[in-house]
Amino acid sequence: SVAGDMLRAQKEEAWKLLDADGSGAVDIQEFVNAATSGPLAELLAQQRRFTSMEALLSSCPATGCNRSFTLSMLPVGMSASDAQTADLEAKKQPKNGCPAIKGATSYLECYMEGLVNAGGGTVLYALVDAGEVLDESANTELLRADHVPIEWAEVPPRPPRSRSSEIALAGLGAAGATTRAVDSRSTFVGSVGAAARGEQKAGVRRRAVALKEPQVLSQEQSWTGLTPGKEYRLQTCCQEVAENTRTIRSLDWDRDRFDIEFSLSNGTTYNSYTIKGADKTALIDASHRKFESLFFEALEAPDGGGIDLATLDYIIVSHTEPDHSGLIEAVLLKAKEKGNTHLTVVGSKTCITFLKDLVHIDFDSRIVKGGDQIDLGGGHILDFVIAPNLHWPDTMFTYDNKTQIMYTCDAFGMHYCSDQVTDKESVETLEPHYKLYYNCLMRPNARSVLIALKKAGDLPGEVAAIATGHGPMLCENKDVWMDKYQGWSDIATKKLGPSVCILWVSRHGESERLAQAFAYSLTQQDILVEMHDLNAIDAFEVAECCMRNQVIVVFTPPQGDSTAQRNLSSALTSCNVKENKFVVCASGGEKDEPVDALVSRWVQSGFQEALPGLKTQAGSDAKNLAFFEGSGLALAKALLSKTKAAAKDKLDAQTMQALGKMGGGRYIISANKGEIRSGAIATWVMPASSEPPSLAVSVPKDHPLQSLIQVGDTFVVNLLEEGNYLEVFKHFQQDLKPGQDIFEGIATTEVESKGGKHIAVPDACAFITCRVFSRMDASDHVVICGEAVSGQIVRDAPTAANYRKSGAYYS
C-alpha cells in the first residue's frame, strides 16, 4: 500500500539516475558516469562519509582510537539531507576538534563510553564533556515516522547472532547522556584491554579439556516442587571432559527462578565431577536432592561418573549449599552399604562444621586449607584455594595439577542450561546470564572475588579451564570470563562513597535470599557492599567490618544462645554512634529474634536507623524479595542523595543548557512478572534498528522497574498523547515506598504478545511491546535494547514532546 508505492517511486527515481539516455538499459559507461558525478555520486559520497564514521566509532573499543565526537541538534525544518550537505559551524569551535553543523540549535562534545547491540544497529553510550546553545529561540526537530516499511504484528524470536554482525553501526544515537566534569573521565566499562588480551589467549588450545564421545543423556523426569502447577524437566548429561575426568551435569531445563534471580530464561545445571587417579578416586560435589534417582543411575555407570562407591575415596565439597551438597548423605549411606569404610569428606573448616549439622550420620572428614594437597596418583595432585563468601562462607576451589582444571562451584558460574558441556556458544550469547549471576551473587562480595583471584594466581600451575557448579565449563573463552570478574570486581571495590555491611544468618529461614536481594539493589547503585554470615564470622572480623562501613544491616538470628547471637552482640559493641547507622531485617525463620526488639537494642545504645526495621511481607516469595530489593534501593537513594545534589551543583550551566536542547518524547515504560509489576516515566526512548525493529530505553538504576527488564524479559512502551498526558505523568512522578504498587489508583489494561499478557496504561495513544536482548550500564541509568514484537495504535494522535531548560533535570 503506502509502503509499496513509496518503494516503487524510489526504484523509478533510482533507475533514472543510472539510465541517462532513457534507453531502458544501463551499460558500464553510464554506470561509471553516474557514479563519478551527479546526484548518484553525491549519494555515494554521503554514504561513504557515514560508513567511515560508523566504522571508526564501532572499532574504537578494540583499536583504542580517539572516541571523541560532536553531536549537533538540528532545528525544526532542517532535514537529514540538509544536514549532510550543510557547512560546518565556523564561529564556535568545540574543544575536541570535531566541528558542529552550521544551523544547529546547539552542540554537545561527547566521549564514547560503550556500545550495545540493538539488533540490526548499535546504540552508542557517551559522556558529555561540554556543549553550547547556538540558537536559544529554536527547538530541536523531533522526527515522527508515518509508517514502517515492513509488515509486523508479531515478530518471532531471533536466532542468536554472531559477534561479527555487531561491527557496523547501522544506527547511531545517544540513549541518554550522563554528565560529568571534563577532568573526571571514567574508564571504559568492561576493561577493553583485558578483554582483548583474553580473546587473543582464547585462541590457544590447551590440554585441560578434551571432550570424548559419547555424550550420554538420560531419560527425562519431571518435578513439580517449585511453581505450583508447573512441571520441570530434569535430565542428566555425562561425558569424559579430560584425562581420567568425567562430569555429571544435572540439567534443570525449565528452572525459571533461582534464589533472587527471577528472570532465568535458559534454566540451570548442577554440575558434579569425578576424577580417577592411579591410586584414589574423588567425587567433586553431589548435586541437588531432586536429582537423586537420575544422579545415582549415572554415578557408577561406566559412561556416567565411572566410579565404584565401594572404592570411592573422597567426596570433595566445594560448599554446603543444598544444590551442591544435597546428595552427600545419600552417597555416604550407599557407599557404606557396599562396605566402604574409608570414604572421607574433604572441605574447608567452616564447610565440615556446617556438614555435621546437615548430615545426620557420622562420617570421616578432612579439613583442608590453602597449601594442602591430596595426591590421587598418576599426576592428579589436588591443591585447594579457600575462597570464603563466594557466595557462601565455606567455599573453596579445587585445582587438579594434571589437567590444570580449577573446580570453583558457584564462582564463575551462570544459570544456563544447554547440551553444550563447555562455553562453545559465543560470549555475546552467554554474557547476559554470566553477568546477571555475578551481579546477584558475587558483586556484593567483590572484595572476596579479588582475594580469590589473587590466590588462584599463586597455584602451582596455569588455570587452563574452570569447571563450574552451574552452567558450562569455561575453556573456549576462559581468559575473557576471568578478566570480566577481575574488571567488574575492580570497579565495584573502587567506587568512592558509602559502604554497607550485611550480616546474615546461614541455614535460618530466608535470611540468605533476602540478604542477597537487599545487597543486589545496593550494588546496582554502586554502593560498596560486603556480606558476612553471623554463623561463620568471628568477633575480630565483626569489629573490622563495622569500622570499614557506614551502615550495618543485621538479619535477625534465632532466639537463644548461639554463635550468631554472640556475633550480633559484638557488632553492637563494635559500632560507633557517630560513624555507624543500622538497619534490622527479618530473616523469616522459626523463633526469629523480633525485629522490634533488635531495633530497640540499637536505638537504646544511641544509634540511628538508616531505614525502619524490615519485616517479611505477606504473599509470594517474589513479592517478599521485591520488597527487600526495593528497600535496598531506598537505602541507596538516601545514602547517595547528598553526593548527587553536590554533583548537580558543579555542572557547567552552559553545557546543561545545550543538553536541554536535546528533545524527546514522553513515555511510560511498564513491565510485570507474576504479581510483581512496575512502571516508570521515560523520555530517553529512541528507535535503534529497523531490521529487526528495535528501540533503546534508558531506565534509572534506582527504580524497581529495571530489575523486571533483564535479558529475555518483556516490557511495554506506552506512548503518551500530546496535550493529554499530564494526569498520568503526575501519577508516575510520585515517590514510592518499598513494596508499594505504582499502578494503584490508576486504570490499567493488558496487551498480549507471544510472551503472554503485559500491563499497559490505557491513557497511551499507542503501545509497543518489546523483548529485551541487551543491556548496558550507563552510569546512574541502564540502557535497555528491546526488539519490538508487537504494536498497537489506540488513537491517531502525536506523541507528547518533551523539552527542558536544563539537561541537569529530566521530566
GICOR-V175847 format. One record per pair of residues at least 12 apart in sequence whose C-alpha atoms are under 8 Angstrom apart, sorted by the first residue. I is the first residue (numbers start at 0). J is the second residue. If there is no record, write none. Layout:
i->I j->J
i->I j->J
This chain:
i->2 j->146
i->2 j->147
i->2 j->148
i->2 j->149
i->3 j->148
i->16 j->33
i->16 j->38
i->16 j->39
i->17 j->29
i->17 j->30
i->17 j->33
i->17 j->39
i->45 j->83
i->53 j->167
i->53 j->168
i->53 j->169
i->53 j->171
i->54 j->166
i->54 j->167
i->54 j->168
i->57 j->114
i->57 j->166
i->57 j->167
i->57 j->168
i->58 j->166
i->60 j->113
i->60 j->191
i->61 j->191
i->61 j->192
i->61 j->195
i->66 j->110
i->66 j->111
i->66 j->112
i->67 j->95
i->67 j->97
i->67 j->108
i->67 j->109
i->67 j->110
i->67 j->111
i->68 j->95
i->68 j->97
i->68 j->108
i->68 j->109
i->68 j->110
i->68 j->111
i->69 j->93
i->69 j->95
i->69 j->97
i->69 j->98
i->69 j->99
i->69 j->106
i->69 j->107
i->69 j->108
i->69 j->109
i->70 j->99
i->70 j->106
i->70 j->107
i->70 j->108
i->70 j->109
i->71 j->99
i->71 j->100
i->71 j->103
i->71 j->104
i->71 j->105
i->71 j->106
i->71 j->107
i->72 j->103
i->72 j->104
i->72 j->105
i->72 j->106
i->72 j->139
i->72 j->140
i->72 j->660
i->72 j->661
i->73 j->102
i->73 j->103
i->73 j->104
i->73 j->105
i->73 j->139
i->73 j->140
i->74 j->102
i->74 j->103
i->74 j->104
i->74 j->137
i->74 j->138
i->74 j->139
i->74 j->140
i->75 j->137
i->75 j->138
i->75 j->139
i->75 j->140
i->75 j->141
i->76 j->140
i->77 j->140
i->82 j->100
i->85 j->100
i->85 j->101
i->86 j->100
i->86 j->101
i->87 j->99
i->87 j->100
i->87 j->101
i->88 j->100
i->88 j->101
i->88 j->102
i->89 j->101
i->93 j->108
i->93 j->130
i->94 j->108
i->95 j->108
i->103 j->133
i->103 j->134
i->104 j->132
i->104 j->133
i->104 j->134
i->104 j->135
i->104 j->137
i->104 j->138
i->104 j->139
i->104 j->660
i->105 j->130
i->105 j->131
i->105 j->132
i->105 j->133
i->105 j->134
i->105 j->657
i->105 j->660
i->106 j->130
i->106 j->131
i->106 j->132
i->106 j->133
i->106 j->657
i->106 j->658
i->107 j->127
i->107 j->128
i->107 j->129
i->107 j->130
i->107 j->131
i->107 j->654
i->107 j->657
i->107 j->658
i->108 j->127
i->108 j->128
i->108 j->129
i->108 j->130
i->109 j->125
i->109 j->126
i->109 j->127
i->109 j->128
i->109 j->129
i->110 j->125
i->110 j->126
i->110 j->127
i->110 j->128
i->111 j->123
i->111 j->124
i->111 j->125
i->111 j->126
i->112 j->124
i->112 j->125
i->112 j->126
i->112 j->186
i->112 j->187
i->112 j->188
i->113 j->125
i->113 j->187
i->113 j->188
i->114 j->775
i->115 j->773
i->115 j->774
i->115 j->775
i->115 j->784
i->116 j->165
i->116 j->773
i->116 j->784
i->117 j->687
i->117 j->688
i->117 j->693
i->117 j->694
i->117 j->695
i->117 j->772
i->117 j->773
i->117 j->784
i->117 j->785
i->117 j->786
i->118 j->687
i->118 j->688
i->118 j->690
i->118 j->691
i->118 j->692
i->118 j->693
i->118 j->786
i->119 j->165
i->119 j->169
i->119 j->687
i->119 j->688
i->119 j->689
i->119 j->690
i->119 j->691
i->120 j->165
i->120 j->167
i->120 j->168
i->120 j->169
i->120 j->170
i->120 j->171
i->120 j->687
i->120 j->688
i->120 j->689
i->121 j->165
i->121 j->167
i->121 j->168
i->121 j->169
i->121 j->170
i->121 j->171
i->121 j->687
i->121 j->688
i->122 j->170
i->122 j->171
i->122 j->172
i->122 j->173
i->122 j->174
i->122 j->687
i->122 j->695
i->123 j->171
i->123 j->172
i->123 j->173
i->123 j->174
i->124 j->172
i->124 j->173
i->124 j->174
i->124 j->175
i->124 j->176
i->124 j->777
i->125 j->173
i->125 j->176
i->125 j->177
i->126 j->176
i->126 j->177
i->126 j->178
i->126 j->179
i->127 j->176
i->127 j->177
i->127 j->178
i->127 j->179
i->128 j->178
i->128 j->179
i->128 j->180
i->128 j->181
i->129 j->181
i->129 j->651
i->129 j->653
i->129 j->654
i->130 j->653
i->130 j->654
i->130 j->655
i->130 j->657
i->130 j->658
i->131 j->653
i->131 j->654
i->131 j->656
i->131 j->657
i->132 j->653
i->132 j->654
i->132 j->656
i->132 j->657
i->132 j->660
i->138 j->660
i->138 j->662
i->139 j->660
i->139 j->661
i->139 j->662
i->140 j->662
i->141 j->662
i->141 j->663
i->141 j->800
i->151 j->788
i->151 j->789
i->152 j->788
i->152 j->789
i->152 j->790
i->153 j->752
i->153 j->753
i->153 j->788
i->153 j->789
i->154 j->787
i->154 j->788
i->154 j->789
i->155 j->788
i->159 j->428
i->161 j->425
i->161 j->427
i->162 j->425
i->162 j->427
i->169 j->688
i->170 j->687
i->170 j->688
i->171 j->687
i->172 j->687
i->174 j->683
i->174 j->684
i->174 j->685
i->174 j->695
i->174 j->696
i->174 j->697
i->174 j->782
i->175 j->683
i->175 j->697
i->177 j->777
i->177 j->778
i->177 j->779
i->178 j->650
i->179 j->650
i->180 j->649
i->180 j->650
i->188 j->776
i->189 j->483
i->189 j->486
i->189 j->487
i->190 j->483
i->190 j->486
i->193 j->479
i->193 j->482
i->194 j->478
i->194 j->479
i->194 j->482
i->194 j->483
i->196 j->479
i->197 j->476
i->197 j->477
i->197 j->478
i->197 j->479
i->197 j->482
i->198 j->476
i->198 j->478
i->198 j->479
i->200 j->478
i->201 j->474
i->201 j->475
i->201 j->476
i->201 j->477
i->201 j->478
i->201 j->479
i->202 j->475
i->205 j->463
i->206 j->402
i->206 j->463
i->207 j->241
i->207 j->402
i->207 j->403
i->207 j->404
i->207 j->463
i->207 j->464
i->208 j->240
i->208 j->241
i->208 j->402
i->208 j->404
i->208 j->464
i->208 j->474
i->209 j->239
i->209 j->240
i->209 j->241
i->209 j->242
i->210 j->238
i->210 j->239
i->210 j->240
i->210 j->241
i->211 j->238
i->211 j->239
i->211 j->240
i->212 j->238
i->212 j->239
i->213 j->238
i->213 j->302
i->214 j->236
i->214 j->237
i->214 j->238
i->214 j->239
i->215 j->236
i->215 j->237
i->215 j->238
i->215 j->302
i->215 j->303
i->216 j->234
i->216 j->235
i->216 j->236
i->216 j->237
i->217 j->234
i->217 j->235
i->217 j->236
i->217 j->293
i->218 j->234
i->218 j->235
i->219 j->232
i->219 j->233
i->219 j->234
i->220 j->232
i->220 j->233
i->220 j->234
i->221 j->233
i->222 j->289
i->231 j->251
i->231 j->252
i->231 j->253
i->231 j->254
i->232 j->251
i->232 j->252
i->232 j->253
i->233 j->249
i->233 j->250
i->233 j->251
i->233 j->252
i->233 j->290
i->234 j->249
i->234 j->250
i->234 j->251
i->234 j->252
i->234 j->293
i->235 j->247
i->235 j->248
i->235 j->249
i->235 j->250
i->235 j->293
i->235 j->294
i->235 j->297
i->236 j->248
i->236 j->249
i->236 j->250
i->236 j->418
i->237 j->297
i->237 j->302
i->237 j->303
i->237 j->304
i->238 j->302
i->238 j->303
i->241 j->402
i->242 j->402
i->243 j->274
i->243 j->275
i->243 j->276
i->244 j->272
i->244 j->273
i->244 j->274
i->244 j->275
i->245 j->272
i->245 j->273
i->245 j->274
i->245 j->303
i->245 j->304
i->245 j->305
i->246 j->270
i->246 j->271
i->246 j->272
i->246 j->273
i->246 j->303
i->246 j->304
i->247 j->270
i->247 j->271
i->247 j->272
i->247 j->294
i->247 j->297
i->247 j->298
i->247 j->303
i->247 j->304
i->248 j->268
i->248 j->269
i->248 j->270
i->248 j->271
i->249 j->268
i->249 j->269
i->249 j->270
i->249 j->286
i->249 j->290
i->249 j->294
i->250 j->267
i->250 j->268
i->250 j->269
i->250 j->416
i->251 j->266
i->251 j->267
i->251 j->268
i->251 j->269
i->251 j->416
i->252 j->265
i->252 j->266
i->252 j->267
i->252 j->268
i->252 j->416
i->252 j->417
i->253 j->265
i->253 j->266
i->253 j->267
i->254 j->266
i->254 j->267
i->258 j->512
i->259 j->439
i->259 j->512
i->259 j->513
i->259 j->515
i->259 j->516
i->259 j->624
i->260 j->435
i->260 j->436
i->260 j->439
i->261 j->621
i->262 j->707
i->262 j->709
i->262 j->711
i->262 j->712
i->263 j->414
i->264 j->415
i->264 j->711
i->265 j->414
i->265 j->415
i->265 j->416
i->265 j->417
i->266 j->414
i->266 j->415
i->266 j->416
i->267 j->413
i->267 j->414
i->267 j->415
i->267 j->416
i->267 j->469
i->267 j->470
i->268 j->414
i->268 j->415
i->268 j->416
i->268 j->468
i->268 j->469
i->268 j->470
i->269 j->286
i->269 j->287
i->269 j->322
i->269 j->323
i->269 j->468
i->269 j->469
i->269 j->470
i->270 j->284
i->270 j->286
i->270 j->323
i->270 j->467
i->270 j->468
i->270 j->469
i->270 j->470
i->271 j->283
i->271 j->284
i->271 j->285
i->271 j->286
i->271 j->468
i->272 j->284
i->272 j->304
i->273 j->304
i->273 j->305
i->273 j->306
i->275 j->306
i->275 j->375
i->276 j->375
i->276 j->376
i->276 j->377
i->276 j->378
i->276 j->379
i->277 j->375
i->277 j->376
i->277 j->377
i->278 j->375
i->278 j->376
i->278 j->377
i->279 j->311
i->279 j->312
i->279 j->374
i->279 j->375
i->279 j->376
i->280 j->306
i->280 j->310
i->280 j->311
i->280 j->312
i->280 j->313
i->280 j->375
i->281 j->311
i->281 j->312
i->281 j->313
i->281 j->314
i->281 j->315
i->281 j->375
i->282 j->311
i->282 j->313
i->282 j->314
i->282 j->315
i->283 j->314
i->283 j->315
i->283 j->316
i->283 j->317
i->284 j->314
i->284 j->315
i->284 j->316
i->284 j->317
i->284 j->323
i->284 j->324
i->284 j->327
i->285 j->316
i->285 j->323
i->285 j->324
i->285 j->325
i->285 j->326
i->285 j->327
i->286 j->321
i->286 j->322
i->286 j->323
i->286 j->324
i->286 j->325
i->286 j->326
i->287 j->321
i->287 j->322
i->287 j->323
i->287 j->324
i->287 j->325
i->287 j->326
i->288 j->321
i->288 j->322
i->288 j->325
i->288 j->326
i->291 j->326
i->308 j->330
i->308 j->333
i->308 j->334
i->308 j->337
i->308 j->339
i->309 j->334
i->309 j->335
i->309 j->337
i->309 j->338
i->309 j->339
i->310 j->339
i->310 j->342
i->311 j->334
i->311 j->339
i->311 j->342
i->312 j->341
i->312 j->342
i->312 j->343
i->313 j->342
i->313 j->343
i->313 j->344
i->313 j->345
i->314 j->327
i->314 j->342
i->314 j->343
i->314 j->344
i->314 j->345
i->315 j->344
i->315 j->345
i->315 j->346
i->316 j->344
i->316 j->345
i->316 j->346
i->316 j->350
i->317 j->346
i->317 j->393
i->317 j->394
i->317 j->395
i->317 j->396
i->317 j->397
i->317 j->407
i->317 j->408
i->318 j->346
i->318 j->350
i->318 j->391
i->318 j->393
i->318 j->394
i->318 j->395
i->318 j->408
i->319 j->350
i->319 j->353
i->319 j->354
i->319 j->393
i->319 j->394
i->320 j->391
i->323 j->408
i->323 j->468
i->327 j->358
i->328 j->358
i->328 j->359
i->328 j->360
i->331 j->362
i->341 j->363
i->342 j->363
i->343 j->362
i->343 j->363
i->343 j->364
i->343 j->365
i->344 j->362
i->344 j->363
i->344 j->364
i->344 j->365
i->345 j->364
i->345 j->365
i->345 j->366
i->345 j->367
i->346 j->364
i->346 j->365
i->346 j->366
i->346 j->367
i->346 j->395
i->347 j->366
i->347 j->367
i->347 j->368
i->347 j->385
i->347 j->393
i->347 j->394
i->347 j->395
i->348 j->366
i->348 j->367
i->348 j->368
i->348 j->393
i->349 j->392
i->349 j->393
i->349 j->535
i->350 j->393
i->350 j->394
i->351 j->364
i->351 j->366
i->367 j->383
i->368 j->383
i->368 j->384
i->368 j->385
i->369 j->382
i->369 j->383
i->369 j->384
i->369 j->385
i->370 j->382
i->370 j->383
i->370 j->384
i->371 j->383
i->378 j->400
i->378 j->401
i->379 j->399
i->379 j->400
i->379 j->401
i->379 j->402
i->380 j->399
i->380 j->400
i->380 j->401
i->381 j->397
i->381 j->398
i->381 j->399
i->381 j->400
i->382 j->397
i->382 j->398
i->382 j->399
i->382 j->400
i->382 j->458
i->383 j->395
i->383 j->396
i->383 j->397
i->383 j->398
i->384 j->396
i->384 j->397
i->384 j->398
i->384 j->451
i->384 j->454
i->384 j->455
i->385 j->451
i->386 j->447
i->386 j->448
i->386 j->450
i->386 j->451
i->387 j->447
i->388 j->444
i->388 j->447
i->388 j->530
i->388 j->531
i->389 j->409
i->389 j->410
i->389 j->440
i->389 j->441
i->389 j->444
i->389 j->447
i->389 j->448
i->390 j->409
i->390 j->410
i->390 j->440
i->390 j->441
i->390 j->444
i->392 j->531
i->392 j->532
i->392 j->535
i->395 j->407
i->396 j->408
i->398 j->458
i->400 j->459
i->400 j->460
i->403 j->460
i->403 j->461
i->403 j->462
i->403 j->463
i->403 j->464
i->404 j->462
i->404 j->463
i->404 j->464
i->404 j->465
i->404 j->466
i->405 j->462
i->405 j->463
i->405 j->464
i->405 j->465
i->405 j->466
i->406 j->465
i->406 j->466
i->406 j->467
i->406 j->468
i->407 j->465
i->407 j->466
i->407 j->467
i->407 j->468
i->408 j->466
i->408 j->467
i->408 j->468
i->408 j->469
i->409 j->467
i->409 j->468
i->409 j->469
i->410 j->441
i->410 j->467
i->410 j->468
i->411 j->433
i->411 j->437
i->411 j->465
i->411 j->467
i->411 j->480
i->411 j->481
i->411 j->484
i->412 j->433
i->412 j->436
i->412 j->467
i->412 j->468
i->412 j->469
i->412 j->470
i->412 j->471
i->413 j->432
i->413 j->433
i->413 j->434
i->413 j->435
i->413 j->436
i->413 j->437
i->413 j->469
i->413 j->470
i->413 j->471
i->414 j->432
i->414 j->433
i->414 j->436
i->414 j->469
i->414 j->470
i->415 j->429
i->415 j->432
i->415 j->469
i->415 j->470
i->415 j->471
i->416 j->470
i->416 j->471
i->419 j->471
i->420 j->471
i->420 j->472
i->421 j->471
i->421 j->472
i->421 j->473
i->421 j->474
i->421 j->475
i->422 j->471
i->422 j->472
i->422 j->473
i->422 j->474
i->422 j->475
i->422 j->476
i->423 j->475
i->426 j->476
i->431 j->710
i->431 j->773
i->437 j->484
i->438 j->519
i->438 j->522
i->438 j->523
i->439 j->515
i->439 j->516
i->439 j->519
i->440 j->515
i->440 j->519
i->442 j->487
i->442 j->488
i->442 j->491
i->442 j->519
i->442 j->522
i->443 j->518
i->443 j->519
i->443 j->522
i->443 j->527
i->443 j->528
i->443 j->529
i->443 j->530
i->444 j->528
i->444 j->529
i->444 j->530
i->445 j->488
i->445 j->489
i->445 j->491
i->445 j->492
i->445 j->529
i->446 j->488
i->446 j->492
i->446 j->529
i->448 j->484
i->448 j->485
i->448 j->488
i->449 j->485
i->449 j->488
i->449 j->489
i->452 j->485
i->463 j->477
i->464 j->477
i->465 j->477
i->491 j->522
i->491 j->525
i->491 j->526
i->491 j->527
i->492 j->527
i->494 j->525
i->494 j->526
i->494 j->527
i->496 j->526
i->496 j->527
i->496 j->639
i->497 j->526
i->497 j->527
i->497 j->548
i->497 j->549
i->497 j->638
i->497 j->639
i->498 j->526
i->498 j->527
i->498 j->528
i->498 j->547
i->498 j->548
i->498 j->549
i->498 j->550
i->499 j->526
i->499 j->527
i->499 j->528
i->499 j->529
i->499 j->548
i->499 j->549
i->499 j->550
i->499 j->551
i->499 j->552
i->500 j->528
i->500 j->529
i->500 j->530
i->500 j->531
i->500 j->544
i->500 j->545
i->500 j->548
i->500 j->550
i->500 j->551
i->500 j->552
i->501 j->514
i->501 j->518
i->501 j->528
i->501 j->529
i->501 j->530
i->501 j->531
i->501 j->551
i->501 j->552
i->501 j->553
i->501 j->554
i->502 j->530
i->502 j->531
i->502 j->532
i->502 j->533
i->502 j->551
i->502 j->552
i->502 j->553
i->502 j->554
i->503 j->530
i->503 j->531
i->503 j->532
i->503 j->533
i->503 j->553
i->503 j->554
i->503 j->555
i->503 j->556
i->504 j->532
i->504 j->533
i->504 j->534
i->504 j->554
i->504 j->555
i->504 j->556
i->504 j->563
i->504 j->586
i->505 j->532
i->505 j->533
i->505 j->534
i->507 j->556
i->507 j->557
i->507 j->586
i->507 j->587
i->507 j->588
i->507 j->589
i->508 j->586
i->508 j->587
i->508 j->588
i->508 j->589
i->509 j->586
i->509 j->587
i->509 j->588
i->510 j->554
i->510 j->555
i->510 j->585
i->510 j->586
i->510 j->587
i->510 j->588
i->512 j->624
i->513 j->586
i->513 j->624
i->513 j->627
i->514 j->554
i->516 j->624
i->516 j->625
i->516 j->627
i->516 j->628
i->516 j->631
i->517 j->627
i->517 j->628
i->517 j->629
i->517 j->630
i->517 j->631
i->518 j->628
i->518 j->631
i->519 j->628
i->519 j->631
i->520 j->628
i->520 j->629
i->520 j->631
i->520 j->632
i->520 j->635
i->520 j->701
i->521 j->631
i->521 j->632
i->521 j->634
i->521 j->635
i->523 j->700
i->523 j->701
i->524 j->632
i->524 j->635
i->524 j->700
i->524 j->701
i->524 j->779
i->526 j->635
i->533 j->562
i->533 j->563
i->533 j->564
i->533 j->566
i->533 j->567
i->534 j->562
i->534 j->563
i->534 j->566
i->535 j->562
i->536 j->566
i->537 j->566
i->538 j->566
i->538 j->569
i->538 j->570
i->541 j->566
i->541 j->569
i->541 j->570
i->541 j->573
i->542 j->569
i->542 j->570
i->542 j->573
i->542 j->574
i->545 j->570
i->545 j->573
i->545 j->574
i->545 j->579
i->546 j->573
i->546 j->574
i->548 j->579
i->549 j->578
i->549 j->579
i->549 j->580
i->550 j->579
i->550 j->580
i->550 j->581
i->550 j->582
i->550 j->609
i->551 j->579
i->551 j->580
i->551 j->581
i->551 j->582
i->552 j->581
i->552 j->582
i->552 j->583
i->552 j->584
i->553 j->567
i->553 j->581
i->553 j->582
i->553 j->583
i->553 j->584
i->554 j->583
i->554 j->584
i->554 j->585
i->554 j->586
i->555 j->583
i->555 j->584
i->555 j->585
i->555 j->586
i->555 j->591
i->555 j->592
i->555 j->593
i->555 j->594
i->555 j->597
i->556 j->586
i->556 j->591
i->556 j->592
i->557 j->588
i->557 j->589
i->557 j->590
i->557 j->591
i->557 j->592
i->558 j->590
i->558 j->591
i->558 j->592
i->571 j->601
i->576 j->605
i->576 j->606
i->576 j->607
i->579 j->606
i->579 j->607
i->580 j->606
i->580 j->607
i->580 j->608
i->580 j->609
i->581 j->601
i->581 j->606
i->581 j->607
i->581 j->608
i->581 j->609
i->581 j->610
i->582 j->598
i->582 j->608
i->582 j->609
i->582 j->610
i->582 j->611
i->582 j->612
i->582 j->613
i->583 j->597
i->583 j->598
i->583 j->611
i->583 j->612
i->583 j->613
i->584 j->612
i->584 j->613
i->584 j->614
i->585 j->613
i->585 j->614
i->585 j->615
i->586 j->615
i->587 j->615
i->594 j->612
i->594 j->613
i->594 j->614
i->595 j->612
i->598 j->612
i->609 j->634
i->610 j->634
i->613 j->627
i->621 j->674
i->621 j->675
i->622 j->674
i->622 j->675
i->622 j->738
i->625 j->675
i->625 j->738
i->626 j->737
i->626 j->738
i->627 j->737
i->628 j->703
i->629 j->703
i->629 j->736
i->629 j->737
i->629 j->738
i->630 j->737
i->630 j->738
i->632 j->701
i->632 j->702
i->632 j->703
i->633 j->701
i->633 j->736
i->633 j->737
i->635 j->701
i->636 j->701
i->647 j->807
i->650 j->807
i->652 j->805
i->654 j->806
i->655 j->805
i->655 j->806
i->655 j->807
i->656 j->804
i->656 j->805
i->656 j->806
i->657 j->805
i->657 j->806
i->658 j->805
i->658 j->806
i->659 j->802
i->659 j->803
i->659 j->804
i->659 j->805
i->659 j->806
i->659 j->807
i->660 j->802
i->660 j->803
i->660 j->804
i->660 j->805
i->660 j->806
i->661 j->802
i->662 j->800
i->662 j->801
i->662 j->802
i->662 j->803
i->663 j->682
i->663 j->683
i->663 j->684
i->663 j->800
i->663 j->801
i->663 j->802
i->664 j->682
i->664 j->683
i->664 j->684
i->664 j->798
i->664 j->799
i->664 j->800
i->664 j->801
i->665 j->680
i->665 j->681
i->665 j->682
i->665 j->718
i->665 j->719
i->665 j->798
i->665 j->799
i->665 j->800
i->665 j->801
i->666 j->680
i->666 j->681
i->666 j->682
i->666 j->684
i->666 j->716
i->666 j->717
i->666 j->718
i->666 j->719
i->667 j->679
i->667 j->680
i->667 j->681
i->667 j->716
i->667 j->717
i->667 j->718
i->667 j->719
i->667 j->760
i->668 j->680
i->668 j->681
i->668 j->714
i->668 j->715
i->668 j->716
i->668 j->717
i->669 j->704
i->669 j->714
i->669 j->715
i->669 j->716
i->669 j->717
i->669 j->758
i->669 j->759
i->670 j->704
i->670 j->707
i->670 j->708
i->670 j->713
i->670 j->714
i->670 j->715
i->670 j->757
i->670 j->758
i->671 j->707
i->671 j->714
i->671 j->757
i->671 j->758
i->672 j->707
i->676 j->704
i->676 j->707
i->676 j->740
i->676 j->758
i->677 j->703
i->677 j->704
i->677 j->707
i->677 j->740
i->677 j->741
i->677 j->742
i->678 j->704
i->678 j->731
i->678 j->741
i->678 j->742
i->679 j->698
i->679 j->702
i->679 j->704
i->679 j->731
i->680 j->728
i->680 j->731
i->680 j->732
i->681 j->696
i->681 j->697
i->681 j->698
i->682 j->801
i->682 j->809
i->682 j->810
i->683 j->696
i->683 j->697
i->684 j->696
i->684 j->697
i->687 j->784
i->691 j->786
i->691 j->787
i->692 j->786
i->692 j->787
i->693 j->769
i->693 j->784
i->693 j->785
i->693 j->786
i->693 j->787
i->694 j->784
i->694 j->785
i->694 j->786
i->694 j->787
i->695 j->782
i->695 j->783
i->695 j->784
i->695 j->785
i->696 j->782
i->696 j->783
i->696 j->784
i->697 j->780
i->697 j->781
i->697 j->782
i->697 j->783
i->698 j->780
i->698 j->781
i->698 j->782
i->698 j->783
i->699 j->779
i->699 j->780
i->699 j->781
i->700 j->779
i->700 j->780
i->700 j->781
i->701 j->779
i->705 j->781
i->708 j->771
i->708 j->783
i->709 j->771
i->709 j->774
i->710 j->770
i->710 j->771
i->710 j->772
i->710 j->773
i->710 j->774
i->711 j->770
i->711 j->771
i->711 j->772
i->712 j->770
i->712 j->771
i->713 j->754
i->713 j->757
i->713 j->768
i->713 j->769
i->713 j->770
i->713 j->771
i->714 j->757
i->714 j->768
i->714 j->769
i->714 j->770
i->714 j->771
i->715 j->757
i->715 j->758
i->715 j->759
i->715 j->766
i->715 j->767
i->715 j->768
i->715 j->769
i->716 j->766
i->716 j->767
i->716 j->768
i->716 j->769
i->717 j->759
i->717 j->760
i->717 j->763
i->717 j->764
i->717 j->765
i->717 j->766
i->717 j->767
i->718 j->763
i->718 j->764
i->718 j->765
i->718 j->766
i->718 j->798
i->718 j->799
i->719 j->762
i->719 j->763
i->719 j->764
i->719 j->765
i->719 j->798
i->719 j->799
i->720 j->762
i->720 j->763
i->720 j->764
i->720 j->796
i->720 j->797
i->720 j->798
i->720 j->799
i->721 j->796
i->721 j->797
i->721 j->798
i->721 j->799
i->721 j->800
i->722 j->799
i->724 j->762
i->724 j->799
i->727 j->745
i->727 j->762
i->730 j->745
i->746 j->760
i->746 j->761
i->747 j->759
i->747 j->760
i->747 j->761
i->748 j->760
i->748 j->761
i->750 j->768
i->752 j->768
i->752 j->788
i->752 j->789
i->763 j->793
i->764 j->792
i->764 j->793
i->764 j->794
i->764 j->795
i->764 j->796
i->764 j->798
i->765 j->790
i->765 j->791
i->765 j->792
i->765 j->793
i->765 j->794
i->766 j->790
i->766 j->791
i->766 j->792
i->766 j->793
i->767 j->787
i->767 j->788
i->767 j->789
i->767 j->790
i->767 j->791
i->768 j->787
i->768 j->788
i->768 j->789
i->768 j->790
i->769 j->785
i->769 j->786
i->769 j->787
i->769 j->788
i->769 j->789
i->770 j->785
i->770 j->786
i->770 j->787
i->770 j->788
i->771 j->783
i->771 j->784
i->771 j->785
i->771 j->786
i->772 j->784
i->772 j->785
i->772 j->786
i->773 j->785
